[in-house]
Each structure stands twice: as C-alpha cells, then as structure tokens.
Amino acid sequence: MGEKGITPVNSGNSFLRFLRRFPGVPAAVIALVMLVITGNRIANGYVTFALMIVGFIVILAFGIALSKKKKLTDDLLILLLFAVGFWIKLCYVLYTDITVRQCDVETFVEGNYSDYHAGYILYLRDFLRLPDFDVAQHGQFYHPPLHHFLCAVFLRIYEMFLPSGTHNYECLQTLTLLWSFGCQYYMFRIVRLLGCKGRGLVNAALLLSAFPLLTVFAGSINNDVLSLMLFFAAFYYGLRWYREGKFKDVLVSALCTGLGMMTKLSVGLIAFPMGFLFIVRFFKDIKAKRGIKSFGHLACFGVIAAPLGLWYSIRNLIRYNTPLGYVLKLHYLPQDISRYSVSQRLFDFYGFPIEDFYVNLGSDGEQDYNIFITQVKTMLFGYENCRDDMAMSLTGYGLLILTLMLIAIAVAGIIYLAVTLRKRGCAFEEIALIILFLTEIGSSVMFSLKYPHVCSQAFRYDFPALMTGVYGIAALSGSKRVEGLPDKGLRILCAAFFVMSVFYYALLWTYVKGEVVVVEPTW
C-alpha cells in the first residue's frame, strides 16, 4: 500500500515525476550553486530583493501558463508551492547574516571555543574529537554532537576551496536550509500517507511550504532543525512500517530516531506515538499468528535507536557524572519568570493579541510569561522584535490574526479526528498523531514550568505538534461536518496565510534593528 490521494503528474513527464519523488535533489543543487556564487551572503539588500522578485515571477508565470493550458493539477500546484517555499527560505539565508536571529550561537571567532554552538562547531572542526571536559560546565557542549559534527566537516570541506587563512561561516546555512526544507517535505508526506487528497493536500502544502518558523530555521545554526527533520522522517517511516510491516521501514525509522537523538535528546519523545503503533501492530500480528515478526522488528528498533541516541549522554554520565537528560540552566535575570504562578503561566492573556505580538524577552522591562502566547509569537517571528518598524508590524499583525484563526480551526480539526476515528480508515495512525500532539504540548509545558524563563516557552521546543494541527486542517477540508466553515473559505484562509508568510519574510530584508536599550529588571 503506497501513498495515495493526489492527482498524478503526467506519466510522460519524467522530470516532474522526479521532482515529486526527490525534491531534495534539485533543492540541494540550487543551494550548493548559490553557495558557490554568493558564499551564502549578499550584502546588497536590493540585489537580494531583485533575486526574490525574479524567482517569484518565474514560478508564478509557470503556474499561470499551466493554468491557461488546463494542465495545473493538484500535484503541480503543490510543486509550485514547494518551489515558492524553498525560494523564500533561500533568499532569507542570503540576506540574513549568521549572527542574526540565532539561538545560543553567538559569533564565530577563530581559536575561540566559546560555550555556544559556534564554539562547539569550531572545536570539532579543529580537533575532530569529542569534548574532553565536563560538558555541564561549558554551555551548549552538553548537546549530542551530530549536528555540530556535520557542520564541522562541511566547514572543513568548504574551506579547502577558500584562500588560505580565510573563512566564511555563512556556508553552514546551506545545511540548515536543506534541513528546513526536509522538515516540510516529510510533514507533507505524512499528510499524504494518511490519505488526505485534493483540497486537503493543497491546504497542507499552503500551510507548510512557507511556514514562518521553518523560514527562520533555514538560517539558524543551532541543532533544532536537523533534529526536527529526523523526527519527522522517523515518524513517516514508522507509519509506513505500521501499514506495510516491511523491515526496511522500521530500520530507517530506527536510524532516524537514533540520529535525531544524537542531535537533540528531545527527539526521544517520538517513543510515545511510535510505541503506540508498535503495540497495536503487535496485537494485530498476534491475531494473524505473526506476533514474533513484530516483536523482532521492535527489538531491532530498540537495538539501533537506543545506542545511537544515548551513547553521548551515557559517556558524559560515566566520565563526568553529568545527569542523564541534563539541560543547561539559564542564569539571566531579565528572562526569569519564576515569580508567576502556574495559573498565570497557563491562563493569563494580558491583552494579547491587541497590544503586542512580538516576544518580550525582558531586556526592555517587559516579559512574556504565558506559555501559549509565547509559543504563538515564536512560531511566527522567532525571538525577533520588529515593533519599531511600521511596515513589519502591520504585516506581522495581519499574519498573527490569520494564524489565530487557523489555530482555532486546527483545534477543531483535532477534535474532529478524535470523535470520528471509527468512521475513517486510518484510526490508529490518527490516534498516534494525537498522542504525538499531546506528548509534545505536555512536554513543552512541563519544560517551561521547570525552567521558568521566557525563552523556554518557544514553539521550537514542541514544533512537532504542528504536524497534528496541519493534518487536522487537511482532514477538515471538504468535510460537511464542520458547519459555518465553507471549504472555499478554508482554502482562502490557508492561501492568505501562505501569501502573508511569504510577504513578511520577503519584506524582512528591509528591516534594520534599532538600538536595544536594556532596562534594569525591577523584579
């Protein structure tokens, strides 16, 4: 049983079939060509803007030409949406310096192995060995090393082609650009695998292809985006294994899970939805007298995923007595929100979204302390604050209103999934998606309460929950059970979100951050 529910590309067009099956290949080629030509940085913003406009015009013209010839199938429309999504990510990388909108990266300085992600990458590049010190005393070095190792190797290879003594750390955004594109690709494949078709698939593509935080991730040099791509890949192949029972799928899922945990331990949360699928499959196979096969696959999954994912943590526990699951604690008073109660953290909405929709990190004397408000803000804008720019603020506010409407619809979609499970053909897979959603939301709330700082509430910590929301909206598309929400209205809403997301991050190249005045905390 393969993936269904999409209008097929003309079988005579082998290039389009190739794009559908392997979109990462042309994406990687374009990313590498742009790296060679520009070094991943275009200092002149007008050149970047012109490049963006030309790319969008070419894609739009191709779509219009197909439409006039009545050849614009759902499949081709989705490919065009993916092209736009990749193009805005690429242009974002070109106009975004590697020091801008980063999380715990800081600056790359030769010979300075700082306690941030930049220092971690340089350490591995220069010494090609694991840290030989207590990682709990050195900031971001407690993270498993896969992302940093890949960056270190890529940086070494790239610098072989540079003049001696010169460096260009911007090249690392080539990797994160591809990881970000991979996230949207695997999320879309999950939606398609679960049987969404036609309008539902197009709506999913509209939501995913230019999702704001994925654009930010394209230029972010920390380990978030690689761990997320591996999470979605592991879940996708896990779903395929549940449906078809093929050993190669459970093998790939185990490898992606282990490598994901070797990037960031939070990928281990996939054990909850995957564990549910393993249990269901096991009992189904017992009834069919094939239980030993499922048990063997489960054992193989554990034998592969557990050592890959946990060896670094166990090494640090043995050598330096670093606790398993250790997380660096932030000692920064402006972000400290420990004085707020649990009820305030969960239910106090303090004027949102009318008064402010950019994150308040405490440096200006204001703080975001509600977990869900902060998650909405960070899923759209990261930690960026453009409130001193009228154009950015107006565009951002429009994007926020659309997002709040879509969140309400996504919640309705998840409820719809839960109450109609028996009436559709993939109930257990949808239960696994709901388990994924609840696990990620619950984990992020517990994490935020345990580490009471503004940045601990960011959506990047439970980004996989987006998968369930997108599927919920896709499942609602065309459903007659949702009164007052015409399918055409939902399509317009998803399309408006797509256009506004692209417009916001196309406009962002014009933004010049004003001077940040740090206010002494009074709490």
HUGI-V242804 format. One record per residue. SS is DSSP state (a for helix, b for strand, c for the rest). PSI is psi as a letter, one per 30 degrees, with the letter a starting at -180 (* if undefined). OMEGA is omega in whole degrees, 0 to 359 (999 if undefined). Layout:
# HUGI-V242804
ss=SS psi=PSI omega=OMEGA
ss=SS psi=PSI omega=OMEGA
This chain:
# HUGI-V242804
ss=c psi=j omega=182
ss=c psi=a omega=178
ss=c psi=k omega=183
ss=c psi=l omega=168
ss=c psi=h omega=178
ss=c psi=k omega=179
ss=c psi=k omega=186
ss=c psi=k omega=173
ss=c psi=k omega=177
ss=c psi=k omega=185
ss=c psi=f omega=180
ss=c psi=f omega=182
ss=c psi=j omega=185
ss=a psi=e omega=180
ss=a psi=e omega=179
ss=a psi=e omega=175
ss=a psi=e omega=178
ss=a psi=e omega=179
ss=a psi=e omega=181
ss=a psi=e omega=183
ss=a psi=e omega=186
ss=c psi=i omega=181
ss=a psi=f omega=180
ss=a psi=f omega=181
ss=a psi=e omega=176
ss=a psi=e omega=177
ss=a psi=e omega=180
ss=a psi=e omega=179
ss=a psi=e omega=179
ss=a psi=e omega=181
ss=a psi=e omega=181
ss=a psi=e omega=177
ss=a psi=e omega=179
ss=a psi=e omega=177
ss=a psi=e omega=180
ss=a psi=e omega=184
ss=a psi=e omega=189
ss=a psi=f omega=187
ss=c psi=g omega=181
ss=c psi=g omega=178
ss=c psi=k omega=173
ss=c psi=j omega=185
ss=c psi=e omega=181
ss=c psi=j omega=183
ss=a psi=e omega=180
ss=a psi=e omega=177
ss=a psi=e omega=177
ss=a psi=e omega=180
ss=a psi=e omega=179
ss=a psi=e omega=179
ss=a psi=e omega=178
ss=a psi=e omega=184
ss=a psi=e omega=180
ss=a psi=e omega=179
ss=a psi=e omega=180
ss=a psi=e omega=180
ss=a psi=e omega=180
ss=a psi=e omega=181
ss=a psi=e omega=180
ss=a psi=e omega=180
ss=a psi=e omega=178
ss=a psi=e omega=179
ss=a psi=e omega=179
ss=a psi=e omega=179
ss=a psi=e omega=178
ss=a psi=e omega=181
ss=a psi=e omega=180
ss=a psi=e omega=178
ss=c psi=g omega=181
ss=c psi=h omega=178
ss=c psi=g omega=183
ss=c psi=i omega=178
ss=c psi=l omega=175
ss=a psi=e omega=181
ss=a psi=e omega=180
ss=a psi=e omega=177
ss=a psi=e omega=179
ss=a psi=e omega=176
ss=a psi=e omega=179
ss=a psi=e omega=177
ss=a psi=e omega=177
ss=a psi=e omega=179
ss=a psi=e omega=177
ss=a psi=e omega=179
ss=a psi=e omega=178
ss=a psi=e omega=184
ss=a psi=e omega=180
ss=a psi=e omega=176
ss=a psi=e omega=180
ss=a psi=e omega=180
ss=a psi=e omega=175
ss=a psi=e omega=178
ss=a psi=e omega=183
ss=a psi=e omega=181
ss=a psi=f omega=182
ss=c psi=j omega=177
ss=c psi=l omega=184
ss=c psi=f omega=177
ss=c psi=f omega=187
ss=c psi=k omega=177
ss=c psi=h omega=177
ss=c psi=l omega=176
ss=c psi=j omega=176
ss=c psi=h omega=179
ss=c psi=e omega=186
ss=c psi=a omega=186
ss=c psi=l omega=176
ss=c psi=j omega=177
ss=c psi=k omega=182
ss=c psi=k omega=179
ss=c psi=f omega=180
ss=c psi=j omega=182
ss=c psi=i omega=184
ss=c psi=l omega=182
ss=c psi=g omega=180
ss=c psi=l omega=183
ss=a psi=e omega=179
ss=a psi=e omega=179
ss=a psi=e omega=178
ss=a psi=e omega=180
ss=a psi=e omega=180
ss=a psi=e omega=178
ss=a psi=e omega=180
ss=a psi=e omega=179
ss=a psi=e omega=186
ss=a psi=e omega=187
ss=a psi=f omega=181
ss=c psi=h omega=176
ss=c psi=l omega=178
ss=c psi=l omega=178
ss=c psi=k omega=180
ss=c psi=h omega=180
ss=c psi=l omega=181
ss=c psi=j omega=185
ss=a psi=f omega=180
ss=a psi=f omega=180
ss=a psi=g omega=185
ss=c psi=h omega=168
ss=a psi=c omega=188
ss=a psi=f omega=180
ss=a psi=f omega=178
ss=a psi=f omega=180
ss=c psi=k omega=173
ss=c psi=l omega=197
ss=c psi=g omega=190
ss=a psi=e omega=181
ss=a psi=e omega=183
ss=a psi=e omega=178
ss=a psi=e omega=179
ss=a psi=e omega=177
ss=a psi=e omega=181
ss=a psi=e omega=180
ss=a psi=e omega=180
ss=a psi=e omega=180
ss=a psi=e omega=178
ss=a psi=e omega=181
ss=a psi=e omega=182
ss=a psi=e omega=183
ss=a psi=f omega=174
ss=c psi=f omega=183
ss=c psi=g omega=178
ss=c psi=l omega=175
ss=c psi=k omega=183
ss=c psi=k omega=177
ss=c psi=f omega=179
ss=c psi=l omega=183
ss=c psi=k omega=175
ss=c psi=j omega=184
ss=a psi=f omega=178
ss=a psi=f omega=182
ss=a psi=f omega=183
ss=a psi=f omega=178
ss=a psi=f omega=173
ss=a psi=e omega=180
ss=a psi=e omega=183
ss=a psi=e omega=174
ss=a psi=e omega=181
ss=a psi=e omega=177
ss=a psi=e omega=180
ss=a psi=e omega=177
ss=a psi=e omega=178
ss=a psi=e omega=177
ss=a psi=e omega=182
ss=a psi=e omega=181
ss=a psi=e omega=182
ss=a psi=e omega=175
ss=a psi=e omega=179
ss=a psi=e omega=179
ss=a psi=e omega=177
ss=a psi=e omega=178
ss=a psi=e omega=180
ss=a psi=e omega=180
ss=a psi=e omega=182
ss=c psi=g omega=170
ss=c psi=g omega=176
ss=c psi=k omega=183
ss=c psi=l omega=173
ss=c psi=c omega=184
ss=a psi=e omega=179
ss=a psi=e omega=179
ss=a psi=e omega=179
ss=a psi=e omega=177
ss=a psi=e omega=177
ss=a psi=e omega=178
ss=a psi=e omega=177
ss=a psi=e omega=182
ss=a psi=e omega=188
ss=a psi=e omega=192
ss=a psi=e omega=180
ss=c psi=g omega=182
ss=c psi=k omega=190
ss=a psi=e omega=184
ss=a psi=f omega=175
ss=a psi=e omega=175
ss=a psi=e omega=177
ss=a psi=e omega=179
ss=a psi=e omega=182
ss=a psi=f omega=180
ss=c psi=g omega=185
ss=c psi=k omega=189
ss=c psi=g omega=175
ss=c psi=a omega=190
ss=c psi=g omega=183
ss=a psi=e omega=194
ss=a psi=e omega=177
ss=a psi=e omega=180
ss=a psi=e omega=180
ss=a psi=e omega=178
ss=a psi=e omega=180
ss=a psi=e omega=176
ss=a psi=e omega=182
ss=a psi=e omega=177
ss=a psi=e omega=179
ss=a psi=e omega=181
ss=a psi=e omega=179
ss=a psi=e omega=181
ss=a psi=f omega=174
ss=a psi=e omega=177
ss=a psi=e omega=178
ss=a psi=e omega=178
ss=a psi=e omega=180
ss=a psi=e omega=182
ss=a psi=e omega=190
ss=a psi=f omega=177
ss=c psi=g omega=182
ss=c psi=k omega=183
ss=a psi=e omega=182
ss=a psi=e omega=179
ss=a psi=e omega=178
ss=a psi=e omega=177
ss=a psi=e omega=179
ss=a psi=e omega=179
ss=a psi=e omega=179
ss=a psi=e omega=178
ss=a psi=e omega=180
ss=a psi=e omega=178
ss=a psi=e omega=180
ss=a psi=e omega=179
ss=a psi=e omega=176
ss=a psi=e omega=177
ss=a psi=f omega=174
ss=c psi=f omega=176
ss=c psi=e omega=179
ss=c psi=k omega=188
ss=a psi=f omega=182
ss=a psi=f omega=176
ss=a psi=f omega=179
ss=a psi=f omega=177
ss=a psi=f omega=177
ss=a psi=f omega=180
ss=a psi=f omega=183
ss=a psi=e omega=177
ss=a psi=e omega=180
ss=a psi=e omega=178
ss=a psi=e omega=177
ss=a psi=e omega=180
ss=a psi=e omega=178
ss=a psi=e omega=181
ss=a psi=e omega=181
ss=a psi=e omega=181
ss=a psi=e omega=181
ss=a psi=e omega=181
ss=a psi=e omega=175
ss=a psi=e omega=181
ss=a psi=f omega=176
ss=a psi=e omega=178
ss=a psi=e omega=179
ss=c psi=g omega=179
ss=c psi=h omega=176
ss=c psi=g omega=185
ss=a psi=e omega=182
ss=a psi=e omega=180
ss=a psi=e omega=180
ss=a psi=e omega=179
ss=a psi=e omega=178
ss=a psi=e omega=178
ss=a psi=e omega=178
ss=a psi=e omega=179
ss=a psi=e omega=178
ss=a psi=e omega=178
ss=a psi=e omega=181
ss=a psi=e omega=181
ss=a psi=e omega=180
ss=a psi=e omega=189
ss=a psi=e omega=186
ss=a psi=e omega=179
ss=a psi=e omega=179
ss=a psi=e omega=186
ss=a psi=f omega=190
ss=a psi=f omega=187
ss=a psi=e omega=183
ss=a psi=e omega=178
ss=a psi=e omega=179
ss=a psi=e omega=177
ss=a psi=e omega=182
ss=a psi=e omega=175
ss=a psi=e omega=182
ss=a psi=e omega=186
ss=a psi=e omega=187
ss=a psi=g omega=180
ss=c psi=h omega=176
ss=c psi=k omega=184
ss=c psi=k omega=173
ss=c psi=k omega=182
ss=c psi=g omega=180
ss=c psi=k omega=176
ss=c psi=k omega=180
ss=c psi=k omega=177
ss=c psi=k omega=182
ss=c psi=k omega=177
ss=c psi=i omega=184
ss=c psi=j omega=190
ss=a psi=e omega=181
ss=a psi=f omega=180
ss=a psi=f omega=183
ss=b psi=j omega=179
ss=c psi=g omega=183
ss=c psi=f omega=181
ss=c psi=f omega=180
ss=c psi=k omega=181
ss=c psi=l omega=178
ss=a psi=e omega=180
ss=a psi=e omega=176
ss=a psi=e omega=181
ss=a psi=f omega=184
ss=a psi=e omega=192
ss=a psi=f omega=181
ss=c psi=j omega=187
ss=c psi=g omega=171
ss=c psi=h omega=172
ss=c psi=f omega=179
ss=c psi=k omega=5
ss=c psi=g omega=188
ss=c psi=e omega=191
ss=c psi=e omega=185
ss=c psi=k omega=181
ss=c psi=g omega=169
ss=c psi=l omega=184
ss=c psi=k omega=173
ss=c psi=j omega=184
ss=b psi=g omega=176
ss=c psi=f omega=184
ss=c psi=f omega=180
ss=c psi=g omega=179
ss=c psi=f omega=178
ss=c psi=k omega=180
ss=b psi=k omega=167
ss=c psi=k omega=182
ss=c psi=f omega=176
ss=c psi=k omega=186
ss=a psi=e omega=187
ss=a psi=e omega=175
ss=a psi=e omega=181
ss=a psi=e omega=179
ss=a psi=e omega=178
ss=a psi=e omega=181
ss=a psi=e omega=184
ss=a psi=f omega=177
ss=a psi=f omega=181
ss=a psi=e omega=190
ss=a psi=g omega=186
ss=c psi=b omega=177
ss=c psi=g omega=184
ss=c psi=k omega=179
ss=c psi=j omega=182
ss=c psi=g omega=187
ss=c psi=f omega=178
ss=c psi=g omega=180
ss=c psi=j omega=185
ss=a psi=e omega=182
ss=a psi=e omega=180
ss=a psi=e omega=183
ss=a psi=e omega=179
ss=a psi=e omega=178
ss=a psi=e omega=179
ss=a psi=e omega=180
ss=a psi=e omega=176
ss=a psi=e omega=178
ss=a psi=e omega=179
ss=a psi=e omega=181
ss=a psi=e omega=177
ss=a psi=e omega=181
ss=a psi=e omega=179
ss=a psi=e omega=177
ss=a psi=e omega=180
ss=a psi=e omega=177
ss=a psi=e omega=178
ss=a psi=e omega=179
ss=a psi=e omega=179
ss=a psi=e omega=177
ss=a psi=e omega=177
ss=a psi=e omega=179
ss=a psi=e omega=179
ss=a psi=e omega=176
ss=a psi=e omega=178
ss=a psi=e omega=178
ss=a psi=e omega=185
ss=a psi=e omega=186
ss=a psi=f omega=181
ss=c psi=g omega=185
ss=a psi=e omega=185
ss=a psi=f omega=186
ss=a psi=g omega=179
ss=c psi=l omega=189
ss=c psi=g omega=182
ss=c psi=h omega=186
ss=a psi=e omega=185
ss=a psi=e omega=176
ss=a psi=e omega=179
ss=a psi=e omega=174
ss=a psi=e omega=177
ss=a psi=e omega=177
ss=a psi=e omega=178
ss=a psi=e omega=176
ss=a psi=e omega=177
ss=a psi=e omega=181
ss=a psi=e omega=182
ss=a psi=e omega=179
ss=a psi=e omega=182
ss=a psi=e omega=179
ss=a psi=e omega=180
ss=a psi=e omega=180
ss=a psi=e omega=181
ss=a psi=e omega=178
ss=a psi=e omega=179
ss=a psi=e omega=179
ss=a psi=e omega=181
ss=a psi=e omega=180
ss=a psi=e omega=180
ss=a psi=e omega=179
ss=c psi=i omega=189
ss=c psi=i omega=174
ss=b psi=l omega=183
ss=a psi=e omega=185
ss=a psi=f omega=180
ss=a psi=f omega=183
ss=a psi=g omega=187
ss=c psi=l omega=181
ss=a psi=f omega=180
ss=a psi=f omega=181
ss=a psi=f omega=175
ss=c psi=h omega=181
ss=c psi=e omega=180
ss=c psi=f omega=177
ss=a psi=f omega=177
ss=a psi=e omega=182
ss=a psi=e omega=181
ss=a psi=e omega=179
ss=a psi=e omega=179
ss=a psi=e omega=179
ss=a psi=e omega=178
ss=a psi=e omega=178
ss=a psi=e omega=179
ss=a psi=e omega=180
ss=a psi=e omega=178
ss=a psi=f omega=184
ss=c psi=j omega=181
ss=c psi=f omega=181
ss=c psi=k omega=179
ss=c psi=f omega=183
ss=c psi=f omega=183
ss=c psi=j omega=183
ss=c psi=k omega=177
ss=c psi=g omega=179
ss=c psi=i omega=179
ss=c psi=k omega=180
ss=a psi=e omega=179
ss=a psi=e omega=178
ss=a psi=e omega=178
ss=a psi=e omega=178
ss=a psi=e omega=180
ss=a psi=e omega=180
ss=a psi=e omega=178
ss=a psi=e omega=179
ss=a psi=e omega=178
ss=a psi=e omega=177
ss=a psi=e omega=179
ss=a psi=e omega=182
ss=a psi=e omega=182
ss=a psi=e omega=178
ss=a psi=e omega=178
ss=a psi=e omega=182
ss=a psi=e omega=181
ss=a psi=e omega=183
ss=a psi=f omega=168
ss=a psi=e omega=180
ss=a psi=f omega=187
ss=a psi=f omega=180
ss=a psi=f omega=181
ss=a psi=f omega=189
ss=c psi=k omega=175
ss=c psi=j omega=185
ss=c psi=k omega=177
ss=c psi=l omega=181
ss=c psi=k omega=179
ss=c psi=j omega=179
ss=c psi=j omega=181
ss=c psi=k omega=181
ss=c psi=k omega=178
ss=c psi=k omega=181
ss=c psi=k omega=178
ss=c psi=g omega=181
ss=c psi=* omega=999
